[in-house]
Amino acid sequence: MSVAELIYDWNKVDPELHKPDRHIGFDDETLRDGLQSPSVSEPPVEKKIELLHLMDALGIDTADIGLPGAGGTHAASVELMAREIADKKLRIRPNCAARTHRNDIIPIVEISQRAGIPIEACTFIGSSPIRFYAEEWTLDKLLEMTEDAVTFAVKEGLPVMFVTEDTTRANPETIRALYTTAIRCGARAVCVCDTVGHATPDGAREVVKFVRGIIDEQGEKIRLDWHGHQDRGLGVINSIAAIAGGADQIHGSALGMGERVGNTPMDQLLVNLKLLGWIENDLIRLREYCDKAASACHWTIPLNYPVFGRDAFRTATGVHAAAVIKSYRKGDPELADLIYSGVPAGQFGLKQVIEVGPMSGKSNVIFWLESRGLEASEERVTRIYERAKQASAVLSEDELMALV
């Protein structure tokens, strides 16, 4: 009997979410939006390039390599990354953020020409009434800026993604006017943004469906992107809802780094879509991607972070550990992966870890010893077990070896 036959999956009982009949793409924002977190350090360009190669290996479609309009060393690193993509013939495609203004678009044009590779210009502009009021904008002014910037970028040979900030709090009439203008001027991708993490899954799906309707009315082949944030902790589920609403490409950043509490975590998004069966990406290097991003940006991965936190597949609880150990004794690592876990560790290059602590049973101790090639004598097991019962936390490797 297969492990799949041993699990009754309520996720698949008349699901509202169905596997999309199209390619779902990913845009990695780690090297732009991720670096806007006030708690990260900007990595040297060598580390950025290493991350680019890992993104490429994971099958991520596009990467935001920066905002060259900021100038200085940041702009210089954008060019070096563009050249790396071109020289190494990476599959991943570069894009760059830009205000909807020629001054931000010109540096992208120049870098694209020097690197000899197309760079998508992600021209962003606010769209919500609260932004209009605070900034004293008018819709006519924003439409004029949109027309000028998109037309200019297209004329200079750049592919354009037109991005409306705070779309999830914008009026339908404003959204329609901005996207219609951008598409008419040559934008071949548009992006719906939940800039402040306001949306719920229902809201994410509905606004994406609305924008998909606008695209369909234009009769053009336009890619529809979703860009989410984590302010309400809904980044991943909102992204799944956006796909259900018609989004073609989803944005995220490594470990959810980004403004305030961060962006949709790219790693968690990939894991969930893989488990849903919606993507076929090989994610065996996803742990390496997370570790590299954390190291490069001086970011700490929480101990209980899903899949890639230290405790994700670690247990010292006797009942849980006993079930995992029995599964291993059956010679079935797949069963061991799923008996007390909703995520199969082996699929992501990881494994279940059995520890010894005050909540452990003797089976924990025996398994710990045998997995290290040590004899599990009754006297040795009893000594470790009794010490663990007196401890206030899981025993460390050094403590256990001393007891051995």
C-alpha positions as CSV (number, residue, x, y, z in Angstrom):
1,M,0.0,0.0,0.0
2,S,1.4,3.4,-0.9
3,V,1.6,6.3,1.7
4,A,-0.8,8.3,-0.4
5,E,-3.5,5.6,0.2
6,L,-2.9,6.0,3.9
7,I,-3.9,9.7,4.0
8,Y,-7.5,10.9,3.5
9,D,-6.9,14.3,2.0
10,W,-9.6,16.8,2.8
11,N,-7.7,19.4,0.8
12,K,-9.0,17.5,-2.3
13,V,-12.6,17.0,-1.4
14,D,-14.5,19.2,-3.9
15,P,-11.8,21.9,-3.8
16,E,-12.6,25.5,-4.8
17,L,-8.9,25.8,-5.9
18,H,-8.1,23.8,-9.0
19,K,-4.8,23.3,-10.7
20,P,-4.2,26.1,-13.2
21,D,-4.2,25.2,-16.9
22,R,-1.3,27.5,-17.6
23,H,2.3,28.0,-16.5
24,I,2.6,29.8,-13.1
25,G,5.7,32.0,-13.1
26,F,7.7,33.5,-10.2
27,D,9.4,36.8,-9.8
28,D,12.0,37.0,-7.1
29,E,12.1,40.3,-5.2
30,T,14.9,39.4,-2.7
31,L,17.5,41.7,-4.3
32,R,15.2,44.8,-4.5
33,D,12.1,44.8,-2.3
34,G,13.8,42.3,0.1
35,L,16.7,44.7,0.6
36,Q,14.2,47.5,1.6
37,S,13.8,45.8,5.0
38,P,15.3,48.1,7.7
39,S,16.9,45.0,9.3
40,V,18.9,43.6,6.4
41,S,22.4,44.3,5.2
42,E,22.9,44.8,1.4
43,P,25.1,41.9,0.2
44,P,28.1,42.5,-1.9
45,V,27.4,41.9,-5.6
46,E,29.3,38.5,-5.5
47,K,26.7,37.2,-3.0
48,K,23.8,38.7,-5.1
49,I,25.2,36.8,-8.1
50,E,25.3,33.5,-6.1
51,L,21.7,34.1,-5.2
52,L,20.8,34.7,-8.9
53,H,22.3,31.3,-9.8
54,L,20.3,29.6,-7.1
55,M,17.1,31.3,-8.3
56,D,17.9,30.0,-11.8
57,A,18.4,26.5,-10.4
58,L,15.0,26.6,-8.7
59,G,13.3,27.5,-11.9
60,I,12.3,31.0,-10.8
61,D,11.3,32.9,-14.0
62,T,12.3,36.5,-13.3
63,A,14.3,38.4,-10.8
64,D,14.1,42.1,-9.8
65,I,17.8,43.0,-9.7
66,G,17.4,46.5,-8.3
67,L,16.3,50.1,-8.9
68,P,19.2,51.6,-10.9
69,G,17.6,55.0,-10.7
70,A,19.0,55.1,-7.1
71,G,22.4,55.4,-8.7
72,G,25.8,54.8,-7.0
73,T,27.0,51.3,-6.1
74,H,23.5,49.9,-6.3
75,A,23.2,50.8,-10.0
76,A,26.7,49.4,-10.6
77,S,25.7,46.0,-9.0
78,V,22.5,45.9,-11.2
79,E,24.7,46.1,-14.3
80,L,27.0,43.4,-13.1
81,M,24.0,41.1,-12.4
82,A,22.6,41.8,-15.8
83,R,25.9,40.9,-17.4
84,E,26.1,37.7,-15.4
85,I,22.7,36.6,-16.7
86,A,23.8,37.4,-20.2
87,D,27.3,36.0,-20.1
88,K,26.3,32.7,-18.3
89,K,23.1,32.4,-20.4
90,L,21.0,31.9,-17.3
91,R,17.3,31.1,-18.0
92,I,16.1,33.6,-15.4
93,R,15.1,37.0,-16.9
94,P,16.0,40.3,-15.2
95,N,13.7,43.2,-14.4
96,C,14.2,46.5,-12.6
97,A,11.9,48.7,-10.6
98,A,11.4,52.3,-11.7
99,R,9.1,55.1,-10.8
100,T,6.8,55.9,-13.7
101,H,9.2,58.6,-14.8
102,R,11.8,58.9,-17.5
103,N,14.6,59.6,-15.1
104,D,14.3,56.1,-13.6
105,I,13.8,54.4,-16.9
106,I,16.9,55.8,-18.7
107,P,19.4,54.0,-16.4
108,I,17.6,50.7,-17.2
109,V,17.8,51.4,-20.9
110,E,21.5,52.1,-20.7
111,I,22.3,49.0,-18.6
112,S,20.2,46.9,-20.9
113,Q,22.1,48.2,-24.0
114,R,25.5,47.7,-22.4
115,A,24.7,44.2,-21.0
116,G,23.1,43.2,-24.3
117,I,20.1,41.7,-22.7
118,P,16.4,42.8,-22.4
119,I,15.5,44.1,-18.9
120,E,11.9,44.5,-18.1
121,A,11.1,47.9,-16.6
122,C,8.7,47.6,-13.7
123,T,7.2,51.1,-13.7
124,F,5.2,51.6,-10.5
125,I,2.7,54.3,-9.5
126,G,0.3,54.7,-6.6
127,S,-3.4,54.0,-7.2
128,S,-5.4,54.2,-3.9
129,P,-7.5,57.1,-2.7
130,I,-5.5,57.4,0.5
131,R,-2.3,57.9,-1.6
132,F,-4.1,60.4,-3.8
133,Y,-5.2,62.4,-0.8
134,A,-1.8,62.3,1.0
135,E,0.2,63.1,-2.2
136,E,-2.3,65.6,-3.6
137,W,-2.4,63.6,-6.9
138,T,-5.1,63.7,-9.6
139,L,-6.0,60.8,-11.8
140,D,-5.4,62.9,-14.9
141,K,-1.8,63.6,-13.7
142,L,-1.1,59.9,-13.1
143,L,-2.6,58.9,-16.5
144,E,-0.3,61.5,-18.1
145,M,2.7,60.2,-16.3
146,T,1.8,56.6,-17.2
147,E,1.4,57.4,-20.9
148,D,4.7,59.3,-21.1
149,A,6.7,56.7,-19.1
150,V,5.4,53.5,-20.7
151,T,5.5,55.0,-24.2
152,F,9.1,56.1,-23.7
153,A,10.2,52.7,-22.3
154,V,8.6,50.8,-25.1
155,K,10.1,53.1,-27.7
156,E,13.6,52.5,-26.1
157,G,13.1,48.7,-26.6
158,L,12.3,47.7,-23.0
159,P,9.6,45.2,-22.1
160,V,7.3,46.9,-19.6
161,M,5.5,45.7,-16.5
162,F,3.1,48.4,-15.3
163,V,2.7,48.2,-11.5
164,T,0.0,49.9,-9.5
165,E,0.9,50.3,-5.8
166,D,-1.8,49.7,-3.2
167,T,-4.1,48.2,-5.8
168,T,-6.0,46.2,-3.1
169,R,-7.3,49.5,-1.7
170,A,-7.9,51.3,-5.0
171,N,-11.2,52.2,-6.7
172,P,-12.2,50.1,-9.7
173,E,-12.5,53.1,-12.0
174,T,-9.0,54.2,-11.2
175,I,-7.6,50.7,-11.7
176,R,-9.4,50.4,-15.0
177,A,-8.1,53.8,-16.2
178,L,-4.5,53.2,-15.3
179,Y,-4.2,49.7,-16.7
180,T,-6.1,50.5,-19.9
181,T,-3.7,53.4,-20.5
182,A,-0.6,51.3,-19.8
183,I,-1.7,48.5,-22.1
184,R,-2.7,50.9,-24.8
185,C,0.8,52.4,-24.6
186,G,2.6,49.0,-24.9
187,A,2.9,47.4,-21.5
188,R,2.8,43.7,-21.9
189,A,2.6,42.8,-18.2
190,V,0.6,44.4,-15.4
191,C,1.0,43.9,-11.6
192,V,-1.6,44.0,-8.9
193,C,0.1,45.0,-5.6
194,D,-1.1,44.4,-2.0
195,T,1.5,47.0,-1.0
196,V,0.6,47.2,2.7
197,G,-0.7,43.6,3.2
198,H,-4.3,44.7,3.4
199,A,-5.9,41.9,1.4
200,T,-7.6,38.7,2.5
201,P,-7.7,35.7,0.2
202,D,-11.2,36.7,-1.0
203,G,-10.0,40.3,-1.7
204,A,-6.9,39.1,-3.5
205,R,-8.9,36.8,-5.8
206,E,-11.5,39.4,-6.6
207,V,-9.2,42.2,-7.5
208,V,-7.1,39.9,-9.7
209,K,-10.3,38.7,-11.4
210,F,-11.3,42.3,-12.0
211,V,-8.0,43.1,-13.6
212,R,-8.1,39.9,-15.7
213,G,-11.4,41.2,-17.0
214,I,-9.8,44.5,-18.0
215,I,-7.0,42.6,-19.8
216,D,-9.5,40.4,-21.6
217,E,-11.4,43.5,-22.8
218,Q,-8.2,44.9,-24.4
219,G,-7.8,41.7,-26.5
220,E,-4.0,41.7,-26.0
221,K,-1.7,39.0,-24.6
222,I,-0.8,40.5,-21.3
223,R,0.8,38.8,-18.3
224,L,-0.9,39.4,-15.0
225,D,1.4,39.5,-11.8
226,W,0.5,39.5,-8.1
227,H,2.8,41.2,-5.5
228,G,1.9,40.5,-1.9
229,H,3.0,41.5,1.6
230,Q,2.8,39.8,5.0
231,D,1.3,42.5,7.3
232,R,-1.6,40.2,8.1
233,G,0.4,37.0,7.7
234,L,-1.6,36.1,4.6
235,G,1.1,36.3,1.9
236,V,1.1,32.7,0.8
237,I,-2.6,32.1,0.9
238,N,-3.3,35.4,-0.9
239,S,-0.9,34.4,-3.6
240,I,-2.7,31.1,-4.1
241,A,-6.0,32.9,-4.2
242,A,-4.5,35.4,-6.8
243,I,-3.6,32.4,-9.0
244,A,-7.2,31.1,-8.6
245,G,-8.3,34.6,-9.7
246,G,-6.2,34.5,-12.9
247,A,-2.7,35.7,-11.9
248,D,0.1,34.3,-14.2
249,Q,3.1,35.2,-12.1
250,I,3.6,35.6,-8.3
251,H,6.2,37.8,-6.6
252,G,8.1,36.8,-3.4
253,S,11.4,37.2,-1.6
254,A,13.6,34.7,0.2
255,L,12.4,34.1,3.7
256,G,9.8,36.9,3.3
257,M,12.4,39.7,3.6
258,G,11.0,43.1,2.8
259,E,9.4,46.3,4.1
260,R,7.8,46.1,7.6
261,V,7.0,42.4,8.2
262,G,8.1,41.5,4.7
263,N,6.9,40.1,1.3
264,T,5.4,36.8,0.5
265,P,8.1,34.2,1.4
266,M,9.2,32.8,-2.0
267,D,10.4,29.5,-0.3
268,Q,7.0,28.9,1.4
269,L,5.2,29.7,-1.8
270,L,7.2,27.3,-3.8
271,V,6.8,24.5,-1.2
272,N,3.0,25.0,-1.1
273,L,2.5,25.1,-4.8
274,K,4.7,22.0,-5.2
275,L,2.6,20.1,-2.6
276,L,-0.6,21.2,-4.4
277,G,0.9,19.7,-7.6
278,W,0.6,23.1,-9.4
279,I,4.3,23.3,-10.2
280,E,7.0,20.8,-11.2
281,N,10.1,22.8,-10.1
282,D,13.0,20.9,-8.6
283,L,13.3,22.3,-5.1
284,I,16.1,20.2,-3.8
285,R,18.3,23.4,-3.5
286,L,15.7,25.5,-1.8
287,R,17.4,25.0,1.6
288,E,20.6,26.3,0.1
289,Y,18.8,29.3,-1.3
290,C,17.3,30.2,2.1
291,D,20.6,29.7,3.9
292,K,22.5,31.8,1.3
293,A,20.0,34.6,1.5
294,A,20.1,34.7,5.3
295,S,23.8,34.7,5.4
296,A,24.2,37.3,2.6
297,C,21.7,39.7,4.2
298,H,22.6,39.0,7.9
299,W,19.1,37.7,8.4
300,T,18.1,35.2,11.1
301,I,15.8,32.3,10.2
302,P,13.3,31.8,13.1
303,L,13.7,28.4,14.8
304,N,10.1,27.5,14.0
305,Y,10.1,28.8,10.5
306,P,8.2,26.5,8.1
307,V,10.3,23.8,6.4
308,F,13.7,25.6,6.8
309,G,13.7,26.6,10.5
310,R,15.8,24.4,12.8
311,D,12.8,22.9,14.5
312,A,10.7,22.2,11.3
313,F,11.4,18.4,11.3
314,R,12.7,18.1,14.8
315,T,10.9,16.4,17.7
316,A,11.7,15.1,21.2
317,T,8.1,14.3,22.2
318,G,7.9,10.6,23.0
319,V,4.6,9.8,21.3
320,H,5.6,11.7,18.1
321,A,9.1,10.2,18.0
322,A,7.8,6.7,18.5
323,A,5.6,6.9,15.5
324,V,8.4,8.3,13.3
325,I,10.8,5.6,14.6
326,K,8.3,2.8,13.9
327,S,8.0,4.1,10.4
328,Y,11.7,4.0,9.9
329,R,11.8,0.4,11.3
330,K,9.4,-0.6,8.6
331,G,12.1,0.6,6.1
332,D,9.8,3.4,4.8
333,P,11.3,6.8,5.0
334,E,8.3,8.3,3.1
335,L,6.0,7.0,5.8
336,A,8.4,8.5,8.5
337,D,8.3,11.8,6.7
338,L,4.5,12.1,6.8
339,I,3.4,10.3,10.0
340,Y,3.8,13.5,12.0
341,S,4.5,16.1,9.3
342,G,2.3,17.8,6.7
343,V,5.5,18.4,4.6
344,P,7.7,15.6,3.4
345,A,11.2,16.6,4.5
346,G,12.9,14.4,1.9
347,Q,11.3,16.3,-1.0
348,F,13.3,19.3,0.1
349,G,16.6,17.6,0.9
350,L,15.9,17.3,4.6
351,K,15.1,14.6,7.1
352,Q,13.2,14.0,10.4
353,V,15.3,14.6,13.5
354,I,14.7,12.7,16.8
355,E,16.0,14.4,19.9
356,V,16.1,13.4,23.6
357,G,14.5,15.6,26.3
358,P,12.1,15.7,29.3
359,M,9.1,14.7,27.1
360,S,10.9,11.8,25.4
361,G,10.4,8.1,25.8
362,K,13.1,5.4,25.8
363,S,12.5,4.8,22.1
364,N,14.0,8.3,21.5
365,V,17.1,7.3,23.4
366,I,17.5,4.0,21.6
367,F,17.0,5.5,18.2
368,W,19.4,8.3,18.9
369,L,22.1,5.8,19.9
370,E,21.5,3.4,17.1
371,S,21.5,6.1,14.4
372,R,25.0,7.0,15.6
373,G,26.2,3.5,15.6
374,L,26.3,3.3,19.4
375,E,25.2,0.3,21.4
376,A,21.8,0.8,23.0
377,S,22.5,-1.2,26.2
378,E,19.9,-1.2,28.9
379,E,22.2,0.5,31.4
380,R,23.2,3.2,28.9
381,V,19.6,3.8,27.8
382,T,18.4,4.1,31.4
383,R,21.2,6.5,32.3
384,I,20.4,8.9,29.4
385,Y,16.6,8.5,29.9
386,E,16.7,9.4,33.6
387,R,19.0,12.4,32.9
388,A,16.6,13.6,30.2
389,K,13.6,13.4,32.6
390,Q,15.4,15.8,35.0
391,A,16.4,18.3,32.3
392,S,14.5,21.5,31.4
393,A,15.2,21.3,27.7
394,V,16.4,18.9,25.0
395,L,19.8,17.5,25.7
396,S,22.6,18.7,23.4
397,E,24.8,16.4,21.4
398,D,27.7,17.1,23.8
399,E,25.6,16.3,26.9
400,L,24.4,13.1,25.3
401,M,27.9,12.0,24.3
402,A,29.1,12.7,27.8
403,L,26.4,10.4,29.1
404,V,27.3,7.7,26.6
